[in-house]
Amino acid sequence: MSITVTVENDTIKLPVHVPDGTRLEITLPGEGGAATGHRHAWMQKYIGAVKDGPDDVAAQHDHYAHGAPKRDE
């Protein structure tokens, strides 16, 4: 679900009732790819930046980025 809210005096005014304790994620326009609707859109400029990486870097990214054991393919 997506809604548009209004901010008044640093308070978010919701146009619908949201139960107490509900966790919400708010993305501000121009931050984190909100303009494209994808929260990781800022990464798009890095696609293709590494030309000589391992052939399995997409499948094994946890191994290369975090040192996790390689997964069986």
Secondary structure, DSSP 8 states (H G I E B T S, - for coil): -----EEETTEEE-SS---TT-------TTSTTTTTT-TTGGGGGGTT--SS--TTTTTTHHHHHH-------
